[in-house]
Amino acid sequence: MLPREAAAAPSLAVLKARLDGALSNLGWWKVSLPVAGGPFLWKPAKCVDIALSSCTDVAYTQMMYPNFLDQKSREVIEYSSEYILISVLHNLLQGECNPDLRLLGCSVLAPQCEKDKVIKPCRHVCENLKKNCLPAFDAIDMAWPYFLDCDRFFAGEEEGCFDPLAKLRGEVDVEEDLPSDLPGTFIQFKHHSYSQMVSMLKKTASKCSHIATTYSIGRSFEGKDLFVIEFSTKPGHHELLKPEFKYIGNMHGNEVVGKELLIYLAQYLCSEYLLGNPRIQTLINNTRIHLLPSLNPDGYELAAEEGAGYNGWVIGRQTAQNLDLNRNFPDLTSEAYRRAGIRGARLDHIPIPQSYWWGKVAPETKAVMKWLRSIPFVLSASLHGGELVVTYPYDYSRHPMEEKMFSPTPDEKMFKMLAKAYADAHPVISDRSELRCGGNFVKRGGIINGAEWYSFTGGMADFNYLHTNCFEVTVEVGCEKFPLEEELFTIWHENRDALLNYMEMVHRGIKGIVSDKFGNPIKNARISVRGIQHDVTTAADGDYWRLLPPGTYIISAQAAGYSRVMKRVTLPAKMKRAGRVDFVLRPVEAWPNKLLRRSMEDMYDPYDPLELFDPHAQHGQPEARGGSPPGREKPWWWSYFSSLDLHKPLWLLKQH
C-alpha cells in the first residue's frame, strides 16, 4: 500500500489538458499540420485587421483569432449562425436596439485586440442592453443569444474591459482643443458632427449643471441617441404650473441650420444665465425648455459627406430607412375634418388609428410620439431650411385635391400670433424687400398657413396640435439648407432674438390648477373655450396651460364624475404672462353625457399602440382556419437561417 503522501502522478492526458489551457490563456492557439491525422502546433495569436463586413464600423481596428467562440478564421465566422444573426438583427427587430446589438455581438465575434492581447467587452454594457432589448426578442418569440451571455463572455470594469457602444454616445471623436483663455460666452460657429454635437451638449450641461441636463428620447434607425438638452431650475422634473417648451431641429438631415442654431442657443442660455442676463434668467426660472438639435442624425451624416455649400435638395433629407419624418406621423387632420361637421365632436386628442401601424413607422417618429406623451408640452417649433418663412397648421388641405388651400385650425388667431412672434423679431423676415430670400411672403408678413403654401399629410405640427395639448409651428430659417461655416455667425444673430421671443410666447393665455373640493388634483380634466372647438387637458398634477390671444373668453373645466365650472376671463392686449385661472370641481352622482364621459376617459386607446405595437404582427390578414398547433412550426424568422445545414441556431428557439 502506498503512503498517503505519494499520490498517483497525473496522467498524460491531464497534463496535456492543463498545458493546453495555460497556452490558451496566454493567447496561443492550435494550428493543425497539413498531414492527415497528423499532430498540431501551438502558435502565438496576433492582432489582425478586422475584415468582417458587419463589424467594420466598430470603434477599434484589430481583432484576434480565434475569437471567444473559438472560431479560428474569417470564413468560419462568416458562415456561422452567430454572424448571420448579428447581420440581420436590424431587420428582425425593425430597428429596435440597432446597431447596439450588432456592435455588442461584434465585440464577441471580433474581439478587440491591442498589442497582441484581447480585451473583453464590459459586462455592465451587456447587462443594460439585455434589460432594454429582451422585450424586443420576446415580441418575436426569440431566445436571447447564448453568445451574448453577460457572465460568460464579458468582464467587469476592474478587469480592464472596454465599452463597445461608446461610439454611439459620441465618446470616440476628439473635440479640437481651444485656447484656455477664451471668455465664458465664446461660441464656435462651425458645423458639428454627431459626436461633436453630443460632446458640446454634455459640456454645456456640465457647465450649468444646476439648471441643465441632457437625456435621450430614443435612437435613430442606425442607433444614434436623439439627444436633448434641457434647461430648468429643476432639471429632469416637471414643476407645477411651469410650462414645457421644445425646439426640434434637423428633422430633414440636409437642413442643418436648425441643428446648429439649437447648439448655439444651448451655449447662449447657459453662459447668459451665469452672467446674470435678466431676460434669460426670467425665461429659465419660469419655463422648462427642451432643445433637440438633431432628429435625423443618420440623414445628417449622409448630407455632411457632400459638404457645406454643395448639398442638393434631396441627399440626406430622409432617414436611413428612406423615410421623410415630416410625412411619417399619423394623419389626424383628415379625421379632424371629418369630425368638424359633427355637433359636439372635439378636434383634439384624436387617437392614432390602428391602420397607421400597418405601415412603416420610423423609430425617430415613435420616439417623438412617446416624448409627447411623457411631457405636457405647451408650445413647440420645428426648424427647417430652404425658405425664409414661418408656417402654421393645418399643413393638410381641407380638400385633398387642393394643393394650395387656406385651411385654418380652430386656433387660427393664436397660431398667427405665434408665427408673427418669430417673424417680427427676425430682421430679414420682417424686411419689406421682395428681392431677397423669402421675399414671396413679404405681403403676408413672413408667415403663411401651411396648407395654403403647399399641402401634405403626416406632418409633425398637425400631429402635435390634434393629438396633444401642444401648439407647433414650422420655421424655415433660410434659403440655404447647408450653408458654409462663414455664414453661420450671421445666421445666428438673425435668429437669436426670434428664438427667444418665440419661447416667451409660452406664457401667453391662461394657466391654473383643476382640483376637487379637498384640493386633490384632477388629471385629464378638459379646459374648454367657448367658440373654439379645441380643448386642452390637465397634466398629472392637475395643472394646465391654454394659449390664447388677448380678448374676453368663457372658460369651462370638466372631468368625468364632476360638474362643469365656468368662468369669464379677460386677457388685456399688453398682458405678457399667463393669467391664473383655477377650478374646483364638485362630484356628481350621475354623469348624464355618456358620449362626453367616454371621450374623456378613453382619450387614448387603452391598448396603447405606442406601447404595445408589435412590428412583426400580421395586421389585417385573416387567421388560418383552426390556427397552428403551438410548437409545431418554426417562427417566421427561421427562414433567415435556411442557408445553414448542420449548424442552424436551435439556441434561438425558446422551446429548445
Salt bridges, closest charged atoms under 4 A:
ASP20 OD2 - LYS16 NZ 3.52
ASP20 OD2 - LYS30 NZ 3.37
ASP57 OD2 - ARG102 NH2 2.75
ASP70 OD2 - LYS72 NZ 3.08
GLU78 OE2 - ARG74 NE 3.16
GLU96 OE2 - LYS366 NZ 3.84
ASP100 OD2 - ARG219 NH1 2.29
ASP116 OD2 - LYS46 NZ 3.94
ASP138 OD1 - LYS654 NZ 2.90
ASP151 OD1 - ARG123 NE 3.91
GLU157 OE2 - HIS124 ND1 3.93
ASP163 OD2 - ARG169 NH2 1.98
GLU171 OE2 - ARG169 NE 3.33
GLU176 OE2 - LYS190 NZ 3.49
GLU222 OE1 - LYS224 NZ 3.24
ASP225 OD1 - ARG219 NE 2.72
GLU230 OE2 - ARG288 NE 2.85
GLU239 OE2 - LYS242 NZ 3.01
GLU244 OE2 - HIS238 ND1 2.68
GLU244 OE2 - ARG288 NH1 3.03
GLU244 OE1 - HIS290 NE2 2.75
GLU255 OE2 - HIS252 ND1 3.25
GLU255 OE2 - ARG317 NH1 3.48
GLU255 OE1 - HIS384 ND1 3.34
GLU255 OE2 - LYS481 NZ 2.59
GLU260 OE2 - HIS191 ND1 3.96
GLU260 OE1 - HIS192 ND1 2.72
ASP298 OD1 - LYS224 NZ 2.99
GLU301 OE1 - LYS224 NZ 3.63
ASP324 OD1 - HIS252 NE2 2.76
ASP324 OD2 - ARG317 NH2 3.03
GLU335 OE2 - ARG338 NH2 2.69
GLU335 OE2 - ARG339 NE 3.03
ASP348 OD2 - ARG346 NE 3.68
ASP348 OD1 - HIS349 ND1 3.11
ASP348 OD1 - ARG526 NH1 2.60
ASP411 OD1 - ARG546 NH1 2.75
ASP424 OD2 - LYS420 NZ 3.55
GLU452 OE2 - ARG444 NH1 3.30
GLU472 OE1 - LYS246 NZ 3.04
ASP497 OD1 - ARG279 NH1 3.98
ASP497 OD1 - ARG496 NE 3.57
GLU504 OE2 - ARG279 NE 2.78
ASP535 OD1 - ARG346 NH2 2.61
ASP535 OD2 - ARG526 NH1 3.21
ASP543 OD2 - HIS238 NE2 2.96
ASP582 OD1 - ARG580 NE 2.75
ASP608 OD2 - ARG373 NH1 2.61
